[in-house]
Amino acid sequence: MTAAAALGKRGWSVRVHEKAEDLRLVGAGGLSMFENALRVLEAIGAYEDTVAGANPFIGIQTRDEKDRVTSQQRCNVGRRVYEMSRTQLMNAIYKAAARAGAEVLSGSEAVGVDPSGVVRFANGKTAKADLVVVADGINSPNRDSLGLRVKRTPLKDGAIRIIVPRLPQDAIDLDRNMSIEWWVGIRRILAVALSETELYLALTTLDTDTEYKALPLNKKLWKSQFPFLSSALDRVTTQGRWDRFETIKMDRWSKGKVAIIGDAAHAMAPNLGQGGACAMMNAIGLAHSLDQYANMSQALDAWEREQRPLIDHTQKWSTIYSSVTTWPAQARSMAFAAARQVPWIQKIAFKAVDHNPIGCAV
Ligand SMILES: Cc1cc2nc3c(=O)[nH]c(=O)nc-3n(C[C@H](O)[C@H](O)[C@H](O)COP(=O)(O)OP(=O)(O)OC[C@H]3O[C@@H](n4cnc5c(N)ncnc54)[C@H](O)[C@@H]3O)c2cc1C
């Protein structure tokens, strides 16, 4: 959808085919949007709608099984950061794409794509375009139909994402200005306010942790491990959603007239809050490259050359973060505390956040 807005703004005639019947239902839980993503949102005209009523949190904190703070850091110094629901972000980008002239067809499932620019749909119809942008997520059937080499690496962990009502007492239990992650053994719960009325919980554990990853959420089990979050866990009334983390790597992000972006091309563990941001940076970078070169194949080559190093870096460090899941608690706490203070680790962790995305200056 970001690509649709960015291309539409540059004069392309764009049509988005979205499998879901109802765009408002796409996505679950909340998202952090850091400075890099916010710049893209500004450039496509989606910023105001994205941050309206969202939570401008100021820092990241980790706590242990006794609710003691083990590390914390400000993350908004010289950069903006907001937490909002996925629905709010999606709606904001959708509206920007529509304003840029993109036509959005919901309930339209693409099942395969050809390098010549022909797309096949589940209803048997086909369409041809000068450029096809494949952005259908981690399990992308359209990416797979191209016959490019795709390396999928499932990680050991995954998360259940849930939004619960936020109550006044959460301001005491959970500092609304912090994004707090409690670690108990192999399990962790991230809690961060999305707005005055919504609280987002991401409950992460190993994929082998069958009882804890089950849906609907086993509140009794989770409360026994995280008693200080009992009030918030009691407010869970929705099913939630479990996703195992996964890394996707492709040898190439394009073939002929087809470009692949977002999780379909470069999914990563969500530990740095950068998967969506990378998808959005890559989308606007694609539109920018197409502006710079008259020849499509040169544009796609230049785009991948420019975007790939930062996305590869971010994927790598997100995966490394996941590996601390199985560390002994004390070693993990010490690693977090050290990482929050060592400048070169901070530089690595915030490299994407502090990047000025290509194509935002239009
Ligand atoms: C627990 C968790 C927390 C995260 N937190 C953050 C965060 O804080 N910040 C951040 O930047 N990122 C975060 N991410 C990563 C982020 O969610 C993804 O990187 C991002 O959603 C990728 O966007 P996408 O458009 O590529 O794919 P998706 O979001 O998966 O969207 C794909 C779209 O394609 C549609 N579709 C699928 N198949 C078809 C088809 N055949 N035809 C037509 N349409 C189709 C789907 O309905 C969907 O709308 C998190 C991820 C997880 C799992």
The ligand as an SDF file (V2000), in Angstrom:
LIG
                    3D

 53 58  0  0  0  0  0  0  0  0999 V2000
    4.6760   -9.8740   16.5470 C   0  0  0  0  0  0  0  0  0  0  0  0
    5.1070   -8.9230   15.4690 C   0  0  0  0  0  0  0  0  0  0  0  0
    5.3770   -7.6030   15.8160 C   0  0  0  0  0  0  0  0  0  0  0  0
    5.8320   -6.6970   14.8420 C   0  0  0  0  0  0  0  0  0  0  0  0
    6.1000   -5.4040   15.2020 N   0  0  0  0  0  0  0  0  0  0  0  0
    6.5560   -4.5250   14.2930 C   0  0  0  0  0  0  0  0  0  0  0  0
    6.8170   -3.1580   14.6470 C   0  0  0  0  0  0  0  0  0  0  0  0
    6.6560   -2.7590   15.8010 O   0  0  0  0  0  0  0  0  0  0  0  0
    7.2680   -2.3040   13.6800 N   0  0  0  0  0  0  0  0  0  0  0  0
    7.4650   -2.7100   12.3780 C   0  0  0  0  0  0  0  0  0  0  0  0
    7.8680   -1.9030   11.5310 O   0  0  0  0  0  0  0  0  0  0  0  0
    7.2150   -3.9990   12.0140 N   0  0  0  0  0  0  0  0  0  0  0  0
    6.7610   -4.9020   12.9260 C   0  0  0  0  0  0  0  0  0  0  0  0
    6.4930   -6.1960   12.5600 N   0  0  0  0  0  0  0  0  0  0  0  0
    6.7260   -6.6140   11.1660 C   0  0  0  0  0  0  0  0  0  0  0  0
    5.5760   -6.1900   10.2560 C   0  0  0  0  0  0  0  0  0  0  0  0
    4.3440   -6.6420   10.7770 O   0  0  0  0  0  0  0  0  0  0  0  0
    5.7710   -6.7540    8.8730 C   0  0  0  0  0  0  0  0  0  0  0  0
    7.1050   -6.6010    8.4620 O   0  0  0  0  0  0  0  0  0  0  0  0
    4.8560   -6.0380    7.8680 C   0  0  0  0  0  0  0  0  0  0  0  0
    3.5070   -6.2500    8.2070 O   0  0  0  0  0  0  0  0  0  0  0  0
    5.1300   -6.5260    6.4520 C   0  0  0  0  0  0  0  0  0  0  0  0
    4.2380   -5.8890    5.5970 O   0  0  0  0  0  0  0  0  0  0  0  0
    3.8550   -6.5530    4.1950 P   0  0  0  0  0  0  0  0  0  0  0  0
    2.9230   -5.5830    3.5550 O   0  0  0  0  0  0  0  0  0  0  0  0
    5.0720   -6.9560    3.4780 O   0  0  0  0  0  0  0  0  0  0  0  0
    3.1110   -7.9070    4.5480 O   0  0  0  0  0  0  0  0  0  0  0  0
    1.7450   -8.1330    5.3400 P   0  0  0  0  0  0  0  0  0  0  0  0
    1.6180   -7.1520    6.4540 O   0  0  0  0  0  0  0  0  0  0  0  0
    1.7090   -9.5800    5.6430 O   0  0  0  0  0  0  0  0  0  0  0  0
    0.6320   -7.7830    4.2850 O   0  0  0  0  0  0  0  0  0  0  0  0
    0.4020   -8.5970    3.1530 C   0  0  0  0  0  0  0  0  0  0  0  0
   -0.9280   -8.2050    2.5640 C   0  0  0  0  0  0  0  0  0  0  0  0
   -1.1420   -8.9710    1.3860 O   0  0  0  0  0  0  0  0  0  0  0  0
   -2.4390   -9.5450    1.4260 C   0  0  0  0  0  0  0  0  0  0  0  0
   -2.3740  -10.7940    0.6570 N   0  0  0  0  0  0  0  0  0  0  0  0
   -1.8470  -11.9780    1.0370 C   0  0  0  0  0  0  0  0  0  0  0  0
   -1.9170  -12.8820    0.0610 N   0  0  0  0  0  0  0  0  0  0  0  0
   -2.5040  -12.2460   -0.9860 C   0  0  0  0  0  0  0  0  0  0  0  0
   -2.8310  -12.6480   -2.3090 C   0  0  0  0  0  0  0  0  0  0  0  0
   -2.5810  -13.9000   -2.7390 N   0  0  0  0  0  0  0  0  0  0  0  0
   -3.4200  -11.7570   -3.1510 N   0  0  0  0  0  0  0  0  0  0  0  0
   -3.6900  -10.4790   -2.7070 C   0  0  0  0  0  0  0  0  0  0  0  0
   -3.4050  -10.0440   -1.4550 N   0  0  0  0  0  0  0  0  0  0  0  0
   -2.7940  -10.9230   -0.6140 C   0  0  0  0  0  0  0  0  0  0  0  0
   -2.7300   -9.7460    2.9080 C   0  0  0  0  0  0  0  0  0  0  0  0
   -4.1180   -9.8370    3.1550 O   0  0  0  0  0  0  0  0  0  0  0  0
   -2.1100   -8.4750    3.4990 C   0  0  0  0  0  0  0  0  0  0  0  0
   -2.9710   -7.3810    3.4550 O   0  0  0  0  0  0  0  0  0  0  0  0
    6.0200   -7.1200   13.5050 C   0  0  0  0  0  0  0  0  0  0  0  0
    5.7360   -8.4540   13.1660 C   0  0  0  0  0  0  0  0  0  0  0  0
    5.2890   -9.3500   14.1290 C   0  0  0  0  0  0  0  0  0  0  0  0
    5.0050  -10.7710   13.7320 C   0  0  0  0  0  0  0  0  0  0  0  0
  1  2  1  0
  2  3  1  0
  2 52  2  0
  3  4  2  0
  4  5  1  0
  4 50  1  0
  5  6  2  0
  6  7  1  0
  6 13  1  0
  7  8  2  0
  7  9  1  0
  9 10  1  0
 10 11  2  0
 10 12  1  0
 12 13  2  0
 13 14  1  0
 14 15  1  0
 14 50  1  0
 15 16  1  0
 16 17  1  0
 16 18  1  0
 18 19  1  0
 18 20  1  0
 20 21  1  0
 20 22  1  0
 22 23  1  0
 23 24  1  0
 24 25  2  0
 24 26  1  0
 24 27  1  0
 27 28  1  0
 28 29  2  0
 28 30  1  0
 28 31  1  0
 31 32  1  0
 32 33  1  0
 33 34  1  0
 33 48  1  0
 34 35  1  0
 35 36  1  0
 35 46  1  0
 36 37  1  0
 36 45  1  0
 37 38  2  0
 38 39  1  0
 39 40  1  0
 39 45  2  0
 40 41  1  0
 40 42  2  0
 42 43  1  0
 43 44  2  0
 44 45  1  0
 46 47  1  0
 46 48  1  0
 48 49  1  0
 50 51  2  0
 51 52  1  0
 52 53  1  0
M  END
$$$$
